[in-house]
Amino acid sequence: MSNNKLIDWWFRQFDISNEEMKLLKSYETDFETKDVEYFYDYVKEKALSMLPVRTFNYNVHFDTCATNIIDWLFQQFVDDDTLVITTMSEHPSVKKNLEKCKNVLYICCNGKVIEDFYKKSEQIRNFKRVFVYSIALSVGDCQITFNDIMKDLKRDLDLRHIQSVFVLDAVQELFMLPRDYALYDYVIGTAHAFVTQYDTGILFSREYVESTKECLSRGNQYLDLLSILIRNKEKLYQFKYVMTQVFGSYLATDNALSVTENGPYVFNLVDKKNRLIGITEADPIAQPENTNATLRACESLLDKEKFINKVETIKYLLSEN
């Protein structure tokens, strides 16, 4: 099967009607605001039921974007006497807040966290409060937060009688990949990770955080759109495998190319020769010498022509340089 036929085959797998596709591509700004008292419980149960693993009864909060939620969390839990433990792979909205923080400890959550943590244990002992903020799965590099590592961190903080708040930024995996969220006090998601035209912040929390009527209605509409994609989740999971085949000859013969360990619905091609400048900006902190080309299953599904052009452009840049 040729590469073009393989891509066409992937597109044909989806059970999405023309009407549903129009909804996924649209962006509505008028929301039906309902009485929050009864409407909240309905939306909360819908959101929880869509998680791959329901670990306990989180509350749910919606905002116009995830950045507002991130800013609110830092305002609530971080002051000059708080140690912030985080990673180098966070979203720009997080990094902007970190610039204001007096005490920040950067750790790696995909295998080195224990070593790093104990090397700096003396520093941690000086604090009575710790705010842990970690991305769940980074598209731009190999950053993956493993629950067992976070559990070790939580246990050590508890043994030291240090108060802690754990936040997981699950933007790229929320609703798509299974994880036990019971460890985390807050779990953040954003709509445009999958419904790319839609901007809504989502917060799962142990306590109730009030949403405005408009944001609650906005979130409910987003869940309706997301359900179309979740219904086709297994087809989205084929994306990384399909794209690995499409670029197979390049990956097999070009030692400068590699694919990062992301979710199955993301294909992130890393080029050490920097031939892909302009396709996707490289992360200046995580990968200073590399340039990435990121292809996402949902974006590709919603704009086939743009996706095909991007694939052909990447191949051209690799072949000509």
C-alpha positions in Angstrom: 0.0 0.0 0.0 1.4 3.4 -1.0 1.8 6.2 1.5 -1.1 8.2 -0.1 -3.4 5.1 0.0 -2.4 4.5 3.6 -3.4 8.1 4.5 -6.7 7.8 2.6 -7.4 4.5 4.3 -6.9 6.2 7.7 -9.3 9.0 6.8 -12.0 6.4 5.7 -11.9 4.7 9.1 -13.9 7.4 10.9 -17.5 7.2 11.9 -18.2 10.9 11.6 -21.1 12.3 9.6 -20.9 15.4 7.5 -23.1 17.3 10.0 -20.8 16.2 12.9 -17.7 17.3 10.9 -19.2 20.7 10.4 -19.8 21.0 14.1 -16.2 20.0 14.9 -14.9 22.6 12.5 -17.3 25.4 13.7 -16.8 27.7 16.6 -19.9 28.9 18.4 -19.9 31.9 20.7 -23.6 31.8 21.6 -24.3 29.4 24.5 -27.6 28.4 26.0 -27.2 29.3 29.7 -29.2 27.2 31.9 -30.0 27.2 35.6 -26.7 26.2 37.2 -28.3 24.5 40.3 -29.5 21.5 38.3 -27.3 21.9 35.2 -24.0 21.6 37.0 -24.6 18.0 38.3 -25.6 17.0 34.8 -22.4 18.4 33.2 -20.2 17.1 36.0 -21.4 13.6 35.6 -21.0 13.8 31.8 -17.4 15.0 32.1 -16.5 12.3 34.7 -18.2 9.5 32.6 -16.0 10.5 29.6 -12.7 10.0 31.5 -11.1 6.6 30.7 -10.6 5.9 34.4 -12.9 7.3 37.0 -10.9 7.2 40.2 -13.1 9.3 42.6 -15.8 11.9 42.4 -14.0 15.0 41.2 -15.8 18.3 40.8 -15.5 20.0 37.4 -15.0 23.7 36.5 -14.9 25.4 33.1 -13.4 28.6 32.1 -12.9 30.4 28.7 -9.3 29.0 28.5 -6.9 26.9 30.5 -4.5 29.9 31.1 -7.1 31.5 33.4 -7.2 28.2 35.4 -3.4 28.0 35.6 -3.1 31.6 36.7 -5.8 31.0 39.4 -3.9 28.0 40.8 -0.6 29.8 41.1 -2.4 32.7 42.8 -4.1 30.4 45.2 -1.2 28.2 46.3 2.1 29.9 45.6 3.8 32.7 47.6 7.3 33.6 48.6 7.4 30.8 51.2 6.3 28.1 48.8 8.6 25.8 46.9 7.3 25.0 43.3 8.4 21.7 41.9 7.9 21.5 38.2 9.5 20.4 34.9 11.2 22.1 32.0 8.5 21.0 29.5 5.6 23.1 30.7 3.2 25.3 28.7 4.2 29.0 28.1 1.3 30.0 30.5 3.0 28.0 33.3 6.5 29.3 32.5 5.1 32.9 32.7 3.9 32.2 36.2 7.2 30.4 37.1 9.0 33.6 36.3 7.2 35.3 39.2 8.0 32.5 41.7 10.8 32.9 44.2 11.6 29.2 44.8 11.4 26.8 41.8 12.9 23.3 41.6 13.0 21.7 38.2 12.9 17.9 38.0 12.5 15.3 35.3 9.5 13.0 35.7 10.4 10.3 33.2 12.9 8.3 35.2 15.3 10.8 36.9 13.0 12.4 39.4 14.0 10.2 42.4 17.7 10.9 41.8 17.1 14.6 41.3 14.8 14.8 44.3 17.1 13.3 46.8 20.1 15.3 45.5 18.1 18.4 46.4 16.4 17.1 49.6 18.2 19.6 51.8 16.6 22.4 49.8 13.2 20.9 50.1 13.5 20.5 53.9 13.5 24.2 54.3 9.9 24.6 53.1 6.6 23.9 54.8 4.6 24.1 51.6 5.2 22.6 48.2 3.3 23.2 45.0 3.9 20.4 42.4 2.9 21.3 38.9 3.7 18.8 36.1 2.7 18.2 32.6 1.3 14.8 32.0 2.5 14.2 28.4 4.5 16.7 26.4 4.1 16.8 22.6 7.5 18.5 22.0 9.7 16.0 23.8 9.7 12.8 25.8 8.4 14.3 29.0 5.9 11.9 30.6 4.8 12.1 34.2 4.6 8.6 35.7 2.2 8.2 38.6 4.5 5.9 40.6 7.2 8.6 40.6 4.7 11.2 41.8 3.5 8.9 44.5 7.1 8.5 45.8 7.4 12.3 45.8 4.1 12.7 47.7 5.0 10.1 50.3 8.4 11.7 50.9 6.7 15.1 51.4 4.2 13.7 53.8 7.0 12.0 55.8 8.6 15.4 56.1 5.3 16.9 57.2 5.4 19.3 54.3 2.0 20.4 53.0 1.6 19.8 49.3 -0.7 20.5 46.4 -0.3 18.3 43.3 -1.5 19.5 39.9 -1.4 17.5 36.7 -1.6 19.3 33.4 -3.2 16.5 31.4 -4.0 18.6 28.4 -2.7 16.1 25.8 -4.0 13.0 27.4 -7.2 14.0 29.3 -10.2 11.9 28.0 -7.9 9.9 25.7 -5.3 7.9 27.7 -6.0 6.0 31.0 -4.5 7.3 34.2 -5.4 7.0 37.9 -5.9 10.7 38.9 -6.6 10.0 42.6 -3.2 11.3 43.6 -3.8 14.8 42.1 -5.6 17.6 43.8 -6.2 19.3 40.5 -6.2 18.0 36.9 -6.2 20.5 34.0 -7.4 20.1 30.4 -8.1 22.3 27.5 -10.5 21.9 24.6 -8.3 22.8 21.7 -6.0 19.8 22.3 -8.6 17.8 20.4 -11.4 20.0 19.2 -8.9 22.4 17.6 -11.4 25.3 16.9 -12.7 25.4 20.4 -11.0 27.1 23.4 -12.2 26.1 26.9 -10.4 25.4 30.1 -11.3 22.4 32.2 -10.4 21.8 35.8 -11.1 18.6 37.8 -10.8 19.3 41.5 -11.5 17.8 44.9 -13.4 20.9 46.0 -16.1 22.7 44.2 -15.0 25.7 42.1 -17.9 27.7 40.7 -18.2 28.3 36.9 -20.2 31.1 35.3 -23.3 30.0 33.5 -21.8 30.8 30.2 -18.6 28.8 30.8 -20.6 25.9 32.1 -22.7 25.9 29.0 -19.6 26.3 26.9 -18.1 23.3 28.6 -21.2 21.2 28.1 -21.1 22.0 24.4 -17.5 21.1 24.2 -18.2 17.7 25.8 -20.8 17.0 23.1 -18.2 17.8 20.4 -15.5 15.8 22.2 -17.8 12.7 22.4 -17.7 12.5 18.6 -13.9 12.1 18.7 -14.0 9.7 21.7 -16.4 7.5 19.8 -13.5 7.3 17.2 -10.7 7.0 19.7 -9.3 3.8 18.4 -9.0 5.3 14.9 -7.1 8.3 16.4 -4.8 5.8 18.1 -3.7 4.5 14.7 -2.3 7.9 13.7 1.2 7.6 15.0 1.7 4.1 13.5 0.3 5.3 10.1 2.6 8.3 10.1 5.6 6.2 11.1 4.9 4.2 8.0 4.5 7.3 5.8 7.9 8.6 6.9 9.4 5.1 7.2 12.0 5.4 4.5 13.3 8.7 6.0 13.5 7.2 9.5 15.3 4.1 8.3 18.0 5.9 6.3 18.5 9.3 8.1 20.2 9.0 11.5 19.3 12.7 12.2 15.6 11.8 12.4 13.7 10.3 15.3 10.2 10.1 16.7 9.5 11.1 20.3 7.4 9.0 22.7 4.1 10.8 22.6 0.5 9.6 22.7 -0.6 7.4 19.8 -2.6 10.4 18.4 0.5 12.6 18.0 3.4 12.1 15.6 6.4 14.3 16.6 9.4 14.1 14.1 12.7 15.4 15.5 15.4 16.5 13.2 18.9 17.2 14.6 19.9 18.9 11.3 17.3 21.6 11.7 15.8 21.1 8.3 12.2 21.6 9.5 12.4 25.2 10.7 9.0 26.8 10.1 7.0 23.6 10.3 6.9 23.7 14.1 9.0 25.8 16.4 11.4 23.9 18.5 11.2 24.0 22.3 14.1 26.3 23.2 14.5 24.7 26.6 13.8 21.0 26.1 15.5 20.6 22.8 17.9 23.5 22.0 19.6 21.7 19.1 16.6 20.1 17.4 13.7 21.2 15.2 10.4 19.3 15.4 7.6 18.7 13.0 4.4 17.9 15.0 1.4 16.3 13.4 -1.8 15.7 15.5 -4.5 13.3 14.5 -7.4 15.6 15.3 -5.9 18.6 13.4 -5.2 16.3 10.5 -8.7 14.9 10.5 -10.4 18.3 10.5 -8.3 19.8 7.7 -7.2 17.1 5.3 -5.8 19.4 2.7 -3.6 21.3 5.2 -2.4 18.0 6.6 -1.4 16.6 3.2 0.4 19.8 2.3 2.3 19.6 5.6 3.3 16.0 5.0 4.5 16.8 1.5 6.4 20.0 2.7 8.2 17.9 5.4 9.2 15.3 2.8 10.5 18.0 0.5 12.6 19.7 3.2 14.1 16.4 4.2 14.8 15.4 0.6 16.3 18.7 -0.5 18.6 19.3 2.4 
